[in-house]
Amino acid sequence: MRLLIQRVKNAKVEVEGKTVGKIEKGFLVLCGITHTDTKEQADYLAKKLCHLRVFEDENGKMNLSIQDIKGEVLMVSQFTLYADCAKSGNRPSFSDAARPEQAEELYEYLIEKCVEQNVPIQCGIFGADMQVSLQNDGPVTILLEKD
């Protein structure tokens, strides 16, 4: 499982011209799931995400978590995080991405685990064609993985 985390001042996701998720200060999280991912990995990543200290304290040091700043998460499913571009051609392979049925179940589970950590969360629509807008803060972009 891979989480690409961007610290944002605000972010939103639209589907068919309608806003389905919108946050102010917090994290935009792109979530990719592979075949071998488990609920245990999702548990680990949810806890790590909700306690990740990348927001600035009163001294300007990255020392505060999303919980500390009372921030929000916008979670968006992103199978392309498992793109394989190693072959000689120019078209990526997505064979490492989990099948939609498996990925959606773990995606929903990850969201539940973040909610259990008392972090407000908005979401995109799994499998939809989404337009994501964001205003980076920093920018700070972090890749979290758990194999």
C-alpha positions as CSV (number, residue, x, y, z in Angstrom):
1,M,0.0,0.0,0.0
2,R,1.3,3.4,-0.9
3,L,0.1,6.8,0.3
4,L,1.3,9.9,-1.4
5,I,0.7,12.7,1.1
6,Q,0.7,16.3,0.2
7,R,0.5,19.0,2.9
8,V,-2.1,21.4,1.6
9,K,-3.7,24.8,2.5
10,N,-6.9,23.5,0.8
11,A,-7.9,20.8,-1.7
12,K,-11.0,19.5,-3.4
13,V,-12.1,16.7,-5.6
14,E,-14.8,16.9,-8.3
15,V,-16.7,14.3,-10.2
16,E,-18.8,15.3,-13.2
17,G,-18.5,19.0,-12.2
18,K,-19.7,18.5,-8.6
19,T,-17.5,18.8,-5.5
20,V,-17.6,15.5,-3.7
21,G,-14.9,16.3,-1.1
22,K,-13.3,19.5,0.1
23,I,-10.9,20.4,2.9
24,E,-9.0,23.3,4.3
25,K,-5.6,22.8,5.9
26,G,-4.4,19.2,6.1
27,F,-3.4,16.4,3.8
28,L,-4.4,15.4,0.3
29,V,-3.7,11.7,0.3
30,L,-3.5,9.7,-2.9
31,C,-3.9,6.0,-2.0
32,G,-2.6,3.1,-4.1
33,I,-3.3,-0.6,-3.3
34,T,-1.6,-3.7,-4.6
35,H,-2.6,-7.4,-4.6
36,T,-0.8,-8.4,-1.4
37,D,-2.0,-5.5,0.8
38,T,-3.7,-6.3,4.1
39,K,-5.8,-4.7,6.8
40,E,-2.8,-4.8,9.0
41,Q,-0.9,-2.7,6.6
42,A,-3.8,-0.3,6.4
43,D,-3.9,-0.1,10.3
44,Y,-0.2,0.8,10.3
45,L,-0.5,3.4,7.6
46,A,-3.6,5.1,9.1
47,K,-1.8,5.4,12.4
48,K,1.3,6.7,10.8
49,L,-0.6,9.2,8.6
50,C,-2.6,10.6,11.6
51,H,0.5,11.0,13.7
52,L,2.9,12.2,11.0
53,R,4.6,15.4,12.4
54,V,5.0,17.6,9.3
55,F,3.1,20.8,10.4
56,E,5.1,23.7,11.8
57,D,5.1,24.5,15.5
58,E,5.5,28.0,17.0
59,N,9.3,27.8,16.3
60,G,8.8,27.0,12.6
61,K,9.8,23.3,13.0
62,M,7.9,20.4,11.5
63,N,6.7,19.1,14.9
64,L,2.9,18.9,14.8
65,S,0.6,16.2,13.5
66,I,-2.7,16.7,11.6
67,Q,-4.4,15.9,14.9
68,D,-2.4,18.7,16.7
69,I,-3.5,21.3,14.1
70,K,-7.1,20.0,13.9
71,G,-6.5,19.5,10.2
72,E,-8.5,17.4,7.7
73,V,-7.7,14.7,5.2
74,L,-8.9,14.4,1.6
75,M,-8.4,10.7,0.5
76,V,-8.4,9.9,-3.2
77,S,-8.0,6.4,-4.6
78,Q,-5.1,6.3,-7.1
79,F,-4.3,3.0,-8.8
80,T,-1.6,4.7,-10.9
81,L,0.7,4.8,-7.9
82,Y,1.5,1.2,-8.9
83,A,2.4,2.1,-12.5
84,D,5.4,0.1,-13.7
85,C,7.4,2.0,-16.3
86,A,10.5,-0.3,-16.3
87,K,9.7,-2.0,-19.7
88,S,11.2,-0.7,-22.9
89,G,8.0,0.8,-24.2
90,N,6.4,4.1,-23.1
91,R,3.1,2.8,-21.8
92,P,3.0,1.9,-18.1
93,S,1.8,-1.4,-16.9
94,F,-0.7,-1.3,-14.0
95,S,-0.6,-5.1,-13.3
96,D,0.7,-4.4,-9.8
97,A,-2.4,-2.5,-8.8
98,A,-5.0,-4.5,-7.0
99,R,-8.3,-5.5,-8.7
100,P,-11.0,-2.9,-8.0
101,E,-13.0,-5.2,-5.7
102,Q,-10.0,-5.8,-3.4
103,A,-8.7,-2.2,-3.6
104,E,-12.1,-0.6,-2.8
105,E,-12.5,-2.8,0.4
106,L,-9.1,-1.8,1.7
107,Y,-9.6,1.9,0.7
108,E,-12.8,2.0,2.7
109,Y,-11.1,0.2,5.6
110,L,-8.2,2.8,5.6
111,I,-10.8,5.6,5.7
112,E,-12.5,4.0,8.7
113,K,-9.2,3.7,10.5
114,C,-8.5,7.4,10.0
115,V,-11.9,8.3,11.3
116,E,-11.2,6.2,14.4
117,Q,-8.1,8.4,14.9
118,N,-10.5,11.4,15.2
119,V,-9.3,13.0,12.0
120,P,-12.0,14.6,9.8
121,I,-11.9,13.0,6.4
122,Q,-13.4,13.7,3.0
123,C,-13.1,11.3,0.1
124,G,-13.2,11.1,-3.7
125,I,-15.4,8.4,-5.3
126,F,-13.6,5.1,-5.8
127,G,-13.0,4.3,-9.5
128,A,-14.5,7.6,-10.7
129,D,-12.9,10.0,-13.1
130,M,-12.0,12.7,-10.7
131,Q,-10.5,16.2,-11.0
132,V,-8.4,17.1,-8.0
133,S,-7.4,20.7,-7.1
134,L,-5.0,21.7,-4.3
135,Q,-2.9,24.5,-3.0
136,N,0.3,22.9,-1.7
137,D,1.7,24.1,1.6
138,G,5.5,24.1,1.5
139,P,5.4,22.1,-0.6
140,V,5.7,19.0,1.5
141,T,5.1,15.7,-0.3
142,I,5.8,12.4,1.5
143,L,5.5,8.8,0.2
144,L,4.4,6.3,2.9
145,E,4.6,2.6,2.1
146,K,4.0,-0.6,4.0
147,D,5.0,-3.9,2.3
